[in-house]
Amino acid sequence: MDSFSSLIADIASTYSTDTIFILGKGPSADLVRPEVFASSLTIGLNDAERIAPVDISIFHADWVKQGIAAAGYRSRLYLTSTEFDPPGRKTLRVPHYRLTQESSDLVMQRFMSDEFAVEDILFLSALKLARSVARQRGRPQTVYMVGFDFAPAEGYSSRIDRDFAPHATDEREARISLQEFYFLNTLYFLQNSELTVKHVGNRAFSVLSPEELTRAVLGAGAGPERPHHRVSVIAELTTNHFGDRRRLERMIRSSAAAGADFVKLQKRDVESFYSAEQLASPYRSPFGPTFGDYRRALELSRDDFGFVDGLCKELGIGWFTSILDQPSFEFMLQFSPTVVKLPSTISEHTDYLDYVAANYRHGVVLSTGMTDQAYERWVLDTFTQCDRLYLMQANSAYPTPLSDCNVGVVRHYHRLSHSDSRIVPAYSSHDFGWKASVMAVAAGARMVEKHVKFGNTEWAHFDAVAVDLTTPKFKEYVDAIREAELIVGREEKQVNASEHHKYFRKAS
C-alpha cells in the first residue's frame, strides 16, 4: 500500500491547516458556503463532489459513477472497489467489505486496524483516512462532518438535482438510521485519539451549526454577500493554474476564502505574441520540451473563462484579465469585462495600447513597471475615454528589493486623482510580504495586487515571489491590508466618538 500512503500524503501536503472536512449529501450542506472547503483537505462520500469540489472521493456502488460523471470529475483521487478510470484523475482500487448481520461485529475492529478498505458505512472509511493523515502529519486533526443529517425524509442537498441511487425509500431510511448508530459508536471509539470529530448540524450531538462553521472558517463577517472595501485586493493568479481547471478552481476558491475582492488571470495569443524561435526554444516543464509547449498549455479556452465567470459569481468575487495583445483583447470582449489590465511587459507596445484606449470605455488597470514620467504623460494624454484609470505603481523585478518599491509614487498618483477623478492609485506587489502594500494603502492606494500560486513547482512563473495559497500567507496579506485600510480611515478631520476632553473650559 506504499502507493496509497504516498498519494494520500501528497494530497494532504497541499494544505497547511490541521482541519479535514468529510462531506455527505444532506441538505444542511447547503448552509455551508462552498469556499469553506477551499483551504483544507476535503473527503467526499459517493458523489458528494456534486455539492463542492473535494480532494478524495470514496465509493463502492456502481451507480456513483453516473453522479460523478454528471459533476464533471471534481476529485483529485478516487478510492473505490469498482472498475473506474475517470479522465485526468487518479484512482486506487481498494477492498470493499459488505455489512451483514454476521459481519457487523467486525466493522469497528477493522476501523481500529491499519488496513484501509471501503466499508458500507462510508464515513468510517473517511475517518480512517483522516487518522492516516493525522499520523502522516504527526499531530492531531479536527474533522468536521458536513451534510450528515441522518434524516432521510429531508432528502438531499439542493445541488443534487438527480438521485442516481436505486434504493427504495424504506431501504434508504433503514440504511441511514443504521449510519447514525455507527456514528455515535465511532465518537466513543475516537475519544482521546488523534482525531477530534465535530458534527455540523442541528442534532443533539452536533458541535456547531452550518452557519457557525462558515463564520469559524471565513471570519465573523462572513455572510451571503462579500463586504465592500475601499481598497480592492487582487489575487494575481497569472498562469499558475497551468491550464488545469481543477487547480484553477481551487485557486479561485482559496483566494475568495482569504478575502480577496478579485482574481486576475492572463490572456495572450501565443502564436503571434512570441516569435517562432522563442516558441521552439528548449524549456523544462511537464507539457513538453519547448517553450511553446509550455505557453500553449497555460492558455485558458473560452469554456475555461466561462467556468471562471460562473464560479466567481457563485462565490461573490470579481475577476478580470491581463490582456497582452489585440487578438486577445477582442476575444475577451465577449465576456463584457468592466475592467481590463495592461501589464508592464507590454508598455512599449504602443500600437496595441492606442487601440485599447480608442475602443474601450470601462476601467483600465495600467501597470507602470519599467516606465518613467514620460510614459505617465503619454498614458494620461492617450487614455482619455476610459471611465476609470488605475495607475499601478510596480517594479518589474521578481522579487523587488525594498529600496526599489518606491511607494512614494502611489502618493503622487493619489495627488493626480485630486485633479482627475478617473484616476485610481494602485500598487502591484512584487516584493516579499505585506509591508510595502500596507504602506501603499497609507499613501493612497485603492487597489493592491499580490501574485499567488498553489504549491511549489520548479517551472512556474513568479514562483519565488508568489504567495502560496496552500498556506495562511495570503489571508495574512489580506488581513494586513484590511487593518491598514481601517487605520488610514478618511482624509477629512473630524471629532470621533471615542474622543473626549480631559479638561473642560470653565464657564465665564
C-alpha positions as CSV (number, residue, x, y, z in Angstrom):
1,M,0.0,0.0,0.0
2,D,3.0,2.3,-0.5
3,S,1.3,4.0,-3.4
4,F,-1.8,4.5,-1.2
5,S,0.2,6.2,1.5
6,S,2.3,8.3,-0.8
7,L,-0.8,9.5,-2.8
8,I,-2.6,10.5,0.4
9,A,0.4,12.2,1.8
10,D,0.9,14.1,-1.5
11,I,-2.7,15.4,-1.5
12,A,-2.7,16.2,2.2
13,S,0.6,18.2,2.0
14,T,-1.2,20.7,-0.3
15,Y,-2.8,22.2,2.8
16,S,-1.3,23.8,5.8
17,T,-4.3,23.6,8.1
18,D,-5.0,20.8,10.7
19,T,-8.6,20.6,9.5
20,I,-10.3,17.9,7.5
21,F,-13.8,18.0,6.1
22,I,-15.9,14.9,5.4
23,L,-18.7,15.8,3.0
24,G,-22.1,14.0,2.9
25,K,-25.1,14.8,0.8
26,G,-27.6,16.0,3.4
27,P,-29.5,19.3,2.9
28,S,-27.6,21.0,5.8
29,A,-24.6,21.1,3.4
30,D,-26.4,23.9,1.5
31,L,-26.0,26.1,4.5
32,V,-22.2,25.9,4.4
33,R,-20.6,28.3,1.9
34,P,-18.6,26.3,-0.7
35,E,-15.4,28.4,-0.1
36,V,-15.3,27.0,3.4
37,F,-13.8,23.8,1.9
38,A,-11.2,25.5,-0.2
39,S,-8.3,25.7,2.2
40,S,-8.4,22.2,3.9
41,L,-8.4,18.6,2.9
42,T,-11.9,17.5,1.9
43,I,-13.1,13.9,1.6
44,G,-16.4,13.3,-0.2
45,L,-18.6,10.2,0.1
46,N,-20.2,8.7,-3.0
47,D,-21.0,11.6,-5.4
48,A,-20.9,14.4,-2.8
49,E,-18.5,16.2,-5.1
50,R,-21.6,17.4,-6.9
51,I,-22.1,19.8,-3.9
52,A,-18.5,21.1,-3.8
53,P,-15.1,20.0,-5.2
54,V,-13.4,17.5,-2.9
55,D,-9.9,16.1,-2.8
56,I,-10.7,12.4,-2.3
57,S,-13.9,10.6,-3.1
58,I,-14.7,7.2,-1.6
59,F,-17.4,4.9,-3.0
60,H,-18.2,1.2,-3.8
61,A,-21.6,1.3,-5.7
62,D,-21.6,1.4,-9.4
63,W,-24.4,4.0,-9.6
64,V,-22.0,6.6,-8.1
65,K,-20.0,6.7,-11.3
66,Q,-23.0,8.3,-13.1
67,G,-23.2,11.1,-10.4
68,I,-19.5,11.7,-10.6
69,A,-19.6,11.9,-14.3
70,A,-22.5,14.4,-14.1
71,A,-20.4,16.6,-11.8
72,G,-17.5,16.6,-14.2
73,Y,-15.0,14.7,-12.1
74,R,-14.2,17.1,-9.3
75,S,-12.0,14.9,-7.1
76,R,-8.2,14.6,-7.3
77,L,-8.3,10.9,-6.2
78,Y,-11.0,8.2,-6.2
79,L,-10.8,5.3,-3.7
80,T,-13.1,2.6,-4.9
81,S,-13.6,-1.2,-5.2
82,T,-15.1,-0.8,-8.7
83,E,-13.6,-0.6,-12.2
84,F,-13.2,3.1,-12.7
85,D,-11.0,5.1,-14.9
86,P,-12.0,8.8,-14.9
87,P,-10.3,11.1,-17.4
88,G,-7.4,13.1,-16.0
89,R,-7.9,11.7,-12.4
90,K,-6.2,9.2,-10.2
91,T,-7.9,6.1,-8.9
92,L,-6.9,3.4,-6.4
93,R,-8.7,0.1,-6.1
94,V,-9.2,-1.0,-2.5
95,P,-11.2,-3.8,-0.9
96,H,-14.9,-3.4,-0.1
97,Y,-16.4,-5.1,2.9
98,R,-20.2,-5.6,2.9
99,L,-22.1,-5.1,6.1
100,T,-24.1,-8.2,7.0
101,Q,-25.6,-9.3,10.3
102,E,-22.7,-11.7,10.7
103,S,-20.0,-9.2,9.9
104,S,-21.4,-6.2,11.9
105,D,-19.2,-7.0,14.9
106,L,-16.1,-6.8,12.8
107,V,-16.7,-3.3,11.4
108,M,-15.2,-1.5,14.4
109,Q,-12.4,-4.0,14.7
110,R,-11.4,-3.1,11.1
111,F,-11.8,0.6,11.9
112,M,-9.2,0.4,14.6
113,S,-6.8,-1.7,12.4
114,D,-4.2,-0.4,9.9
115,E,-5.9,-1.9,6.8
116,F,-7.8,0.5,4.6
117,A,-11.0,-0.7,2.9
118,V,-14.2,0.8,1.7
119,E,-16.9,0.0,4.2
120,D,-20.6,0.0,3.5
121,I,-20.7,2.7,6.3
122,L,-18.6,5.0,4.1
123,F,-17.8,7.7,6.7
124,L,-15.9,5.0,8.7
125,S,-13.5,4.8,5.7
126,A,-13.3,8.6,5.5
127,L,-12.5,8.8,9.2
128,K,-9.9,6.1,8.9
129,L,-8.3,8.1,6.1
130,A,-8.3,11.1,8.4
131,R,-6.5,9.1,11.0
132,S,-3.9,8.2,8.4
133,V,-3.4,11.8,7.6
134,A,-3.1,12.7,11.3
135,R,-0.3,10.1,11.6
136,Q,1.5,11.3,8.5
137,R,1.3,14.9,9.7
138,G,2.4,13.9,13.2
139,R,-0.2,16.0,15.0
140,P,-3.9,15.9,15.9
141,Q,-6.6,16.8,13.3
142,T,-10.0,18.4,13.7
143,V,-12.6,16.7,11.4
144,Y,-15.9,18.4,10.5
145,M,-18.7,16.1,9.4
146,V,-20.8,18.2,7.0
147,G,-24.0,17.0,5.3
148,F,-24.7,14.1,7.7
149,D,-28.2,14.9,8.8
150,F,-29.3,11.3,9.4
151,A,-32.8,12.3,8.3
152,P,-33.8,10.5,5.1
153,A,-37.2,12.3,4.9
154,E,-35.4,15.6,4.4
155,G,-33.8,14.4,1.2
156,Y,-30.5,15.6,-0.3
157,S,-28.7,18.9,-0.8
158,S,-30.4,21.1,-3.4
159,R,-27.2,20.7,-5.6
160,I,-28.1,17.1,-6.0
161,D,-30.6,17.7,-8.8
162,R,-30.9,14.0,-9.7
163,D,-30.5,10.9,-7.4
164,F,-28.7,8.1,-9.3
165,A,-29.1,5.7,-6.3
166,P,-31.5,2.9,-7.0
167,H,-32.6,2.4,-3.3
168,A,-36.2,2.2,-2.4
169,T,-37.4,4.7,0.3
170,D,-37.8,2.2,3.1
171,E,-34.3,0.7,2.4
172,R,-32.8,4.2,2.4
173,E,-34.4,5.0,5.8
174,A,-33.1,1.8,7.3
175,R,-29.6,2.4,5.9
176,I,-29.4,6.0,7.2
177,S,-30.7,5.1,10.6
178,L,-28.0,2.4,10.9
179,Q,-25.4,5.0,10.0
180,E,-26.4,7.2,12.9
181,F,-25.9,4.3,15.3
182,Y,-22.4,3.7,13.9
183,F,-21.6,7.4,14.0
184,L,-22.3,7.7,17.7
185,N,-20.4,4.4,18.3
186,T,-17.4,5.8,16.4
187,L,-17.4,9.0,18.5
188,Y,-16.9,6.8,21.6
189,F,-14.1,4.8,19.9
190,L,-12.3,8.1,18.9
191,Q,-12.2,9.6,22.4
192,N,-8.6,10.7,23.3
193,S,-7.4,9.8,19.8
194,E,-5.6,11.8,17.2
195,L,-9.0,13.0,15.7
196,T,-11.4,15.5,17.2
197,V,-14.7,14.9,15.3
198,K,-17.2,17.7,15.2
199,H,-20.7,17.1,13.7
200,V,-22.1,20.1,11.9
201,G,-25.9,20.3,12.0
202,N,-28.8,20.7,14.4
203,R,-28.8,17.3,16.1
204,A,-28.3,16.8,19.9
205,F,-24.7,15.6,19.2
206,S,-23.9,18.4,16.8
207,V,-21.0,20.6,18.0
208,L,-21.8,23.6,15.8
209,S,-24.3,24.7,13.1
210,P,-23.5,25.2,9.4
211,E,-23.7,28.9,9.9
212,E,-21.3,28.7,12.8
213,L,-18.9,26.6,10.8
214,T,-18.9,29.2,8.0
215,R,-18.1,32.0,10.5
216,A,-15.4,30.0,12.2
217,V,-13.6,29.3,8.9
218,L,-14.2,32.6,6.9
219,G,-14.4,35.0,9.8
220,A,-17.1,36.8,11.8
221,G,-18.1,39.0,8.9
222,A,-18.9,36.1,6.6
223,G,-22.4,36.3,5.2
224,P,-24.3,35.8,1.9
225,E,-22.6,38.9,0.4
226,R,-19.0,39.8,0.4
227,P,-18.3,43.2,2.1
228,H,-17.4,46.2,0.1
229,H,-13.9,47.6,0.7
230,R,-12.4,50.9,-0.3
231,V,-9.2,49.1,-1.1
232,S,-9.6,46.2,-3.6
233,V,-7.3,43.3,-3.1
234,I,-6.4,41.4,-6.2
235,A,-5.2,37.8,-6.2
236,E,-2.9,37.7,-9.2
237,L,-3.1,34.1,-10.4
238,T,-1.1,34.8,-13.6
239,T,-0.8,31.4,-15.3
240,N,-0.1,29.4,-12.1
241,H,-3.2,27.3,-12.7
242,F,-1.1,25.7,-15.5
243,G,-4.2,25.2,-17.6
244,D,-5.7,22.7,-15.1
245,R,-9.3,23.7,-14.4
246,R,-9.3,21.7,-11.2
247,R,-6.2,23.7,-9.9
248,L,-7.8,26.9,-11.2
249,E,-10.9,26.3,-9.3
250,R,-9.1,25.7,-6.0
251,M,-7.0,28.8,-6.5
252,I,-10.1,30.9,-7.0
253,R,-11.9,29.3,-4.0
254,S,-8.8,29.8,-1.8
255,S,-8.5,33.4,-2.9
256,A,-12.1,34.1,-2.2
257,A,-11.9,32.4,1.2
258,A,-8.9,34.5,2.1
259,G,-10.9,37.7,1.4
260,A,-9.7,38.9,-2.0
261,D,-12.0,41.1,-4.0
262,F,-10.8,40.0,-7.4
263,V,-8.8,37.2,-9.0
264,K,-6.8,38.1,-12.1
265,L,-5.8,35.9,-15.0
266,Q,-3.8,36.4,-18.2
267,K,-4.7,36.1,-21.9
268,R,-2.3,36.2,-24.8
269,D,-2.3,34.8,-28.4
270,V,0.7,32.6,-28.1
271,E,1.4,32.1,-31.8
272,S,1.5,35.9,-32.6
273,F,2.9,37.2,-29.3
274,Y,6.1,35.1,-29.4
275,S,8.5,34.6,-32.3
276,A,8.9,31.1,-33.9
277,E,12.4,31.0,-32.4
278,Q,11.1,31.7,-28.9
279,L,8.4,29.0,-29.2
280,A,10.9,26.4,-30.4
281,S,13.5,27.2,-27.7
282,P,14.1,24.5,-25.1
283,Y,12.1,24.8,-21.8
284,R,11.7,22.4,-19.0
285,S,8.1,21.7,-18.0
286,P,5.6,18.8,-17.7
287,F,4.0,19.9,-21.0
288,G,6.8,19.2,-23.5
289,P,10.4,20.1,-24.2
290,T,9.9,23.6,-25.7
291,F,8.8,27.0,-24.5
292,G,5.9,26.8,-27.0
293,D,4.6,23.6,-25.4
294,Y,4.7,25.3,-22.0
295,R,3.0,28.5,-23.1
296,R,0.2,26.8,-25.1
297,A,-0.6,24.6,-22.1
298,L,-1.2,27.6,-19.9
299,E,-3.8,29.4,-22.0
300,L,-7.4,29.2,-21.0
301,S,-10.1,28.4,-23.5
302,R,-13.5,30.2,-23.9
303,D,-15.1,27.4,-21.9
304,D,-12.5,27.9,-19.2
305,F,-13.2,31.6,-18.9
306,G,-16.9,30.8,-18.9
307,F,-16.3,28.5,-16.0
308,V,-14.3,31.2,-14.2
309,D,-17.2,33.7,-14.7
310,G,-19.8,31.3,-13.3
311,L,-17.6,30.2,-10.3
312,C,-16.8,33.8,-9.4
313,K,-20.4,34.8,-9.5
314,E,-21.2,31.9,-7.2
315,L,-18.5,33.0,-4.7
316,G,-19.3,36.7,-5.0
317,I,-15.7,37.6,-6.1
318,G,-14.8,39.6,-9.2
319,W,-12.4,38.7,-11.9
320,F,-10.5,40.3,-14.8
321,T,-7.6,39.6,-17.1
322,S,-4.3,41.0,-18.1
323,I,-4.6,41.2,-21.9
324,L,-1.4,41.2,-23.8
325,D,-2.4,41.7,-27.4
326,Q,-5.2,42.8,-29.7
327,P,-6.5,39.4,-30.7
328,S,-6.8,38.5,-27.0
329,F,-8.5,41.8,-26.3
330,E,-11.1,41.2,-28.9
331,F,-11.5,37.6,-27.6
332,M,-12.1,38.8,-24.1
333,L,-14.8,41.4,-25.1
334,Q,-17.3,38.5,-25.4
335,F,-17.3,38.4,-21.6
336,S,-18.2,42.1,-21.3
337,P,-15.4,43.0,-18.9
338,T,-15.9,46.1,-16.8
339,V,-12.1,46.3,-16.2
340,V,-9.0,45.1,-18.0
341,K,-5.4,45.2,-17.2
342,L,-2.5,46.2,-19.5
343,P,0.7,44.9,-17.8
344,S,4.2,46.4,-17.7
345,T,5.5,43.8,-20.1
346,I,3.7,45.5,-23.0
347,S,4.4,49.1,-22.1
348,E,6.3,49.5,-25.3
349,H,3.5,48.0,-27.5
350,T,2.1,51.4,-28.1
351,D,0.1,50.5,-31.2
352,Y,-1.9,48.0,-29.1
353,L,-2.3,50.3,-26.2
354,D,-3.6,53.0,-28.6
355,Y,-6.1,50.5,-29.8
356,V,-7.4,49.7,-26.3
357,A,-7.6,53.4,-25.5
358,A,-9.7,54.1,-28.6
359,N,-12.0,51.1,-28.2
360,Y,-12.6,50.6,-24.5
361,R,-14.7,52.8,-22.2
362,H,-14.5,51.0,-18.9
363,G,-11.9,50.6,-16.2
364,V,-8.2,50.2,-17.3
365,V,-5.6,48.9,-14.9
366,L,-2.2,50.1,-16.2
367,S,0.9,48.8,-14.5
368,T,3.9,51.2,-14.7
369,G,6.9,48.9,-14.2
370,M,9.9,49.7,-16.4
371,T,8.5,53.1,-17.3
372,D,9.1,56.7,-16.3
373,Q,7.4,60.1,-16.2
374,A,7.4,60.4,-20.0
375,Y,5.3,57.2,-20.2
376,E,3.0,58.6,-17.5
377,R,2.3,61.7,-19.6
378,W,1.7,59.6,-22.6
379,V,-0.8,57.5,-20.7
380,L,-2.7,60.5,-19.4
381,D,-2.9,62.0,-22.9
382,T,-3.9,58.7,-24.5
383,F,-6.4,57.0,-22.1
384,T,-8.9,59.8,-22.1
385,Q,-12.1,57.8,-22.8
386,C,-12.0,55.1,-20.1
387,D,-14.2,55.8,-17.1
388,R,-11.5,54.7,-14.6
389,L,-7.7,54.6,-15.0
390,Y,-5.9,52.6,-12.3
391,L,-2.3,53.8,-12.2
392,M,-0.5,50.9,-10.6
393,Q,3.0,51.5,-9.2
394,A,5.1,48.5,-9.9
395,N,8.7,47.4,-10.1
396,S,9.3,44.6,-12.6
397,A,12.0,42.8,-10.6
398,Y,10.9,39.5,-9.0
399,P,11.4,39.9,-6.1
400,T,11.6,43.7,-5.8
401,P,14.2,45.0,-3.4
402,L,12.6,47.1,-0.7
403,S,14.7,50.0,-1.9
404,D,13.0,49.9,-5.3
405,C,9.4,49.6,-4.2
406,N,9.0,53.4,-4.4
407,V,5.7,53.6,-2.7
408,G,6.0,57.3,-2.8
409,V,4.9,57.1,-6.5
410,V,1.5,55.9,-5.2
411,R,1.3,59.2,-3.2
412,H,2.0,61.0,-6.5
413,Y,-0.9,59.1,-8.2
414,H,-3.1,60.0,-5.2
415,R,-2.4,63.7,-5.8
416,L,-3.2,63.3,-9.5
417,S,-6.6,61.8,-8.6
418,H,-7.5,65.1,-6.9
419,S,-7.5,66.9,-10.3
420,D,-8.7,63.9,-12.3
421,S,-11.4,61.8,-10.6
422,R,-11.0,58.9,-13.1
423,I,-7.5,58.1,-11.7
424,V,-7.4,55.4,-9.0
425,P,-4.0,55.0,-7.3
426,A,-2.8,51.4,-7.1
427,Y,0.2,49.2,-6.2
428,S,1.4,45.9,-7.6
429,S,3.4,44.0,-5.0
430,H,6.4,42.0,-6.4
431,D,8.2,42.3,-3.0
432,F,8.0,39.8,-0.2
433,G,5.3,40.1,2.5
434,W,2.8,42.8,3.1
435,K,4.8,45.7,4.4
436,A,5.1,47.7,1.2
437,S,1.5,47.1,0.3
438,V,0.3,48.4,3.7
439,M,2.5,51.5,3.2
440,A,0.9,51.9,-0.3
441,V,-2.5,51.9,1.3
442,A,-1.3,54.6,3.6
443,A,0.0,56.5,0.6
444,G,-3.5,56.4,-1.0
445,A,-3.7,53.1,-2.9
446,R,-7.2,51.9,-3.6
447,M,-6.1,48.7,-5.3
448,V,-3.3,46.3,-4.4
449,E,-2.2,43.2,-6.2
450,K,-0.3,40.2,-5.0
451,H,1.0,37.2,-7.0
452,V,-0.3,33.9,-5.7
453,K,0.4,30.2,-6.5
454,F,-0.8,26.8,-5.4
455,G,2.1,24.8,-4.1
456,N,5.6,24.9,-5.4
457,T,7.0,23.8,-8.7
458,E,10.3,24.1,-10.4
459,W,9.0,25.7,-13.6
460,A,6.2,28.2,-12.7
461,H,6.5,31.9,-13.5
462,F,7.0,34.2,-10.5
463,D,7.2,31.2,-8.2
464,A,9.7,32.8,-5.8
465,V,7.7,35.9,-5.1
466,A,4.1,34.4,-5.3
467,V,2.3,33.7,-2.0
468,D,1.3,30.0,-1.7
469,L,-2.5,29.7,-1.3
470,T,-2.0,26.3,0.4
471,T,-0.6,28.3,3.4
472,P,-2.2,31.0,5.5
473,K,0.1,33.7,4.0
474,F,-2.3,35.2,1.5
475,K,-5.0,35.5,4.1
476,E,-2.4,37.2,6.4
477,Y,-1.7,39.6,3.5
478,V,-5.4,40.4,3.0
479,D,-5.9,40.9,6.8
480,A,-2.9,43.3,6.9
481,I,-4.5,45.3,4.0
482,R,-7.9,45.5,5.8
483,E,-6.2,46.6,9.0
484,A,-4.3,49.3,7.2
485,E,-7.5,50.4,5.5
486,L,-9.1,50.7,8.9
487,I,-6.2,52.6,10.4
488,V,-5.9,55.1,7.4
489,G,-9.6,55.9,7.7
490,R,-10.8,59.1,6.0
491,E,-8.9,62.3,5.0
492,E,-11.5,64.6,6.5
493,K,-10.6,65.7,10.0
494,Q,-13.5,65.2,12.4
495,V,-14.2,64.5,16.1
496,N,-14.6,60.8,16.7
497,A,-17.0,59.2,19.2
498,S,-14.0,57.7,21.0
499,E,-12.6,61.1,21.9
500,H,-13.3,63.2,25.0
501,H,-11.8,66.3,26.6
502,K,-9.8,65.7,29.7
503,Y,-10.1,69.4,30.7
504,F,-13.3,71.3,30.1
505,R,-13.3,75.1,29.6
506,K,-14.6,77.0,32.6
507,A,-17.8,79.0,32.0
508,S,-17.1,82.7,32.1
